[in-house]
Amino acid sequence: MNDENRYIRQMILPEFGENGQAKLASAHVLVIGAGGLGCPALQYLVAAGIGRITIVDADTVSRTNLHRQTLYREGDIGRNKAEAARDTLCRLNPDTDIVAVVQRMDAANITKLLEGVDIAMDCADSFAVSYALSDACLEAKTPLSSASALGFSGYTGGFCGNAPSLRALFPDLPDRAANCSTAGVMGPVVGMLGCLQAQMVLSHLLELEPSPLGQCITLDCRSFHVSSFRFDKAPEPDGTVLRFIAPSQIEPDDFVVELRDSMEAPVPATHNAHRYQVADFGPDGPRPENGQRAVLCCRSGLRSWQAAQRLMPVWNGDIALIAMGDQEQQPTG
């Protein structure tokens, strides 16, 4: 080793060494989302010498992103985030093989995306993505670093692999569908959480103890308070688990419910979708025929989850949720 080695300052750590650097060089990390969390995490993972990183993001850079998504410049506005991030990161460290995937992650493609991955990172601004990714990682026994930020606070944690899933720690969805776009966020908050995610990934790949899997760190930058706790023994939810599916996974015989009104979604999720509101469901509300699957659709997934909570006590059939997102989609079916 000599001073020309770009990794020398981490390799001289007793816990690191040449073996540690070799572990990073052989690792494949999947990063879902190249936004406020993904930008700092990606920079530190690439700088550390991760061998391969797959970035998945269908969104484009906007001027309102720039206060917190520091990989991008004015000239990147309008470009796909995964591709813009890849181009910047390749200049940061050509040692890392970076693959940009220009699509949304959903239940239809996540199994393929996880193939050959050593650890996944949830850097998406969507709880529907977070739960779908955690479900897939739990099944595949793939470790997951997940984080969420809003306003002045947030958390990051290590899930799946040999640790409980996101559902074990957060079995219920939030009360409201707020995100960075609707409720705002401080740039340094997502920056710190993204850096913590990167450190969790590196610690896992280096097999450091204690393991980051089963650890949750919370951050409150209004009070400048940081805390952490372990959840190694948190049980997975019992009973029915409401899962998110992709619009492409809707079947012709499904009982499809469009919870967005005609102003929000002039074109429903499917041509034969029924338009209802959450409050319509209950003892005297609509329900599928025997043998049908209920598929509940809305923008973020929250109204779908709320409608399912009202439907389950009066109907014991299959229920699937869909978060249609903000992108225009052609109806299926």
WOFEN-V981187 format. One record per residue. PHI is phi in radians with two decimals (NA if undefined). D_CENTER is the distance of its C-alpha to the mean C-alpha in Angstrom with 1 decimal. Layout:
{{PHI D_CENTER} {PHI D_CENTER}}
//
This chain:
{{NA 37.9} {-2.56 39.0} {-1.20 37.9} {-1.42 36.9} {-1.29 34.0} {-1.14 30.9} {-1.76 29.2} {-1.04 32.4} {-1.25 31.2} {-1.65 28.5} {-1.22 30.6} {-1.36 33.4} {-1.15 31.4} {-1.00 32.9} {-1.39 29.6} {-1.89 28.7} {1.21 31.6} {-1.14 31.9} {-1.11 30.3} {-1.11 27.1} {-1.12 27.0} {-1.14 27.6} {-1.09 24.6} {-1.16 22.3} {-1.14 24.1} {-1.68 23.6} {-1.53 19.9} {-2.12 17.1} {-1.98 13.6} {-1.74 10.7} {-2.05 8.5} {-1.67 5.7} {1.81 7.0} {-2.03 10.5} {-1.84 11.0} {-1.08 12.3} {-1.43 10.2} {-1.18 10.1} {-1.04 13.9} {-1.18 15.4} {-1.07 13.4} {-1.09 14.4} {-1.05 18.0} {-1.32 18.6} {-1.19 17.4} {-1.15 19.5} {-1.09 22.3} {-1.32 22.4} {1.71 23.0} {-1.03 20.1} {-1.22 21.6} {-2.50 19.0} {-2.30 15.6} {-1.86 13.8} {-1.85 11.9} {-2.03 10.2} {-2.88 10.5} {-1.72 13.0} {-1.41 13.7} {-1.98 16.9} {-1.28 18.0} {-2.12 20.0} {-1.09 22.4} {-1.25 20.5} {-1.42 17.7} {-1.20 20.3} {-1.26 20.8} {-2.30 17.5} {-1.85 16.3} {-1.40 19.2} {-1.30 18.9} {-1.86 20.3} {-2.18 23.9} {-0.93 25.8} {-1.18 26.6} {-1.55 23.0} {-1.01 22.8} {1.64 22.2} {-1.44 20.9} {-1.12 17.7} {-1.14 15.2} {-1.07 14.5} {-1.26 18.3} {-1.12 19.4} {-1.11 17.2} {-0.99 18.7} {-1.11 22.2} {-1.19 22.0} {-1.20 20.7} {-1.12 23.3} {-1.32 25.9} {-1.22 24.6} {-2.70 25.0} {-1.22 26.3} {-1.19 26.0} {-1.58 22.3} {-1.46 21.7} {-2.02 18.8} {-1.96 17.7} {-1.75 16.2} {-1.97 14.7} {-1.61 15.2} {-2.87 13.4} {-1.39 10.6} {-1.37 8.5} {-2.61 9.8} {-1.15 11.8} {-1.43 14.6} {-2.05 13.5} {-1.18 10.9} {-1.05 14.0} {-1.14 15.7} {-1.12 12.9} {-1.40 13.0} {-1.10 16.7} {1.32 18.3} {-1.59 15.2} {-1.48 16.2} {-2.79 12.8} {-1.89 9.2} {-2.14 7.0} {-1.66 3.5} {-2.03 5.1} {-1.52 4.1} {-1.69 6.8} {-2.71 6.3} {-1.23 6.9} {-1.14 7.8} {-1.13 4.7} {-1.06 3.8} {-1.24 7.5} {-1.13 8.0} {-1.18 6.2} {-1.08 8.1} {-1.03 11.1} {-1.19 11.3} {-1.17 11.2} {-1.09 13.7} {-1.17 15.9} {-1.50 15.9} {1.02 16.4} {-1.68 13.9} {-1.05 13.0} {-2.42 9.5} {-1.83 9.0} {-2.21 6.6} {-2.54 7.8} {-2.60 8.7} {-2.40 11.9} {-2.74 14.5} {1.14 18.1} {-1.88 19.5} {-2.48 17.3} {3.02 14.1} {-2.54 13.0} {-2.47 11.5} {-2.61 12.0} {-1.89 12.6} {-2.20 12.0} {1.03 13.5} {1.10 16.0} {-1.83 19.0} {-2.11 17.3} {-1.10 16.2} {-1.50 12.9} {-1.05 10.6} {-1.15 13.1} {-1.15 16.0} {-1.53 15.2} {-2.24 14.0} {-1.20 15.8} {-1.98 16.0} {-1.25 14.0} {-1.15 15.0} {-1.25 18.4} {-2.43 17.5} {-1.64 14.9} {-1.48 15.0} {-2.53 12.7} {-1.05 13.8} {-1.25 15.7} {-1.69 17.6} {-2.00 18.2} {1.49 18.2} {-2.80 17.1} {-1.45 19.2} {-0.99 18.5} {-1.09 19.5} {-1.13 17.2} {-1.18 14.0} {-1.08 16.1} {-1.17 17.0} {-1.18 13.7} {-1.10 12.4} {-1.16 15.8} {-1.10 15.4} {-1.06 12.2} {-1.05 14.4} {-1.15 17.2} {-1.08 15.5} {-1.11 14.8} {-1.10 18.4} {-1.08 19.8} {-1.14 18.4} {-1.13 19.7} {-1.49 23.0} {1.05 23.2} {-1.36 24.1} {-2.05 25.1} {-1.23 24.0} {-1.14 20.8} {-1.24 17.5} {-1.28 16.3} {1.61 17.2} {-2.02 17.3} {-2.18 15.8} {-2.08 16.8} {-1.94 17.2} {-2.33 18.5} {-2.22 20.8} {-1.56 22.3} {-1.34 24.7} {-1.80 26.5} {0.94 25.4} {-2.04 24.6} {-2.14 22.3} {-2.46 22.2} {-2.62 20.6} {-2.72 21.1} {-1.80 20.7} {-2.34 19.6} {-0.98 20.8} {-1.74 22.8} {-1.10 20.5} {-1.35 21.2} {-1.23 18.9} {-1.01 19.6} {-1.53 22.9} {1.32 23.8} {-1.22 22.0} {-1.92 18.2} {-1.40 16.8} {-1.98 14.4} {-1.54 12.6} {-2.09 14.3} {-1.55 14.6} {-0.94 17.6} {-1.20 19.3} {-1.66 19.5} {-1.19 21.8} {-1.74 25.2} {-1.00 28.6} {-1.60 29.7} {-1.18 26.7} {-1.55 27.4} {-1.62 25.0} {-2.06 24.7} {-1.72 23.7} {-1.57 23.1} {-1.45 23.0} {-1.36 26.6} {-1.21 28.5} {-1.29 28.2} {-1.28 24.4} {-2.41 24.2} {-0.98 27.7} {-1.81 26.5} {-1.23 25.1} {-1.03 22.5} {-2.39 25.5} {-1.11 29.2} {-1.84 30.2} {-1.21 27.5} {-1.58 29.0} {-1.66 28.4} {-2.37 28.1} {-1.92 26.8} {-0.97 25.2} {-1.14 28.7} {-1.23 30.4} {-1.52 29.0} {2.69 31.0} {-0.97 34.3} {-1.87 36.0} {-1.60 33.0} {-1.19 32.0} {-2.74 30.8} {-1.23 30.6} {-1.34 33.6} {-0.99 33.9} {1.58 31.9} {-1.45 29.5} {-1.77 25.7} {-1.48 24.4} {-2.11 21.5} {-1.85 20.5} {-2.09 18.9} {-2.68 18.0} {-1.26 16.0} {-1.71 13.0} {1.80 13.7} {-1.21 15.4} {-1.12 18.9} {-1.07 18.3} {-1.11 17.5} {-1.14 20.5} {-1.13 22.7} {-1.12 21.9} {-1.10 23.0} {-1.45 26.2} {-1.45 26.7} {-1.03 26.3} {-1.14 29.4} {-1.99 31.6} {-2.70 30.2} {-1.89 29.0} {-1.47 27.7} {-1.23 24.4} {-2.33 21.7} {-2.20 18.5} {-1.98 16.2} {-2.32 15.0} {-1.79 13.0} {-1.28 15.1} {1.33 13.6} {-1.69 16.1} {-1.35 17.2} {-1.17 20.5} {-2.34 20.7} {-1.34 23.9} {-1.12 24.7} {-1.79 24.6} {1.39 27.4}}
//
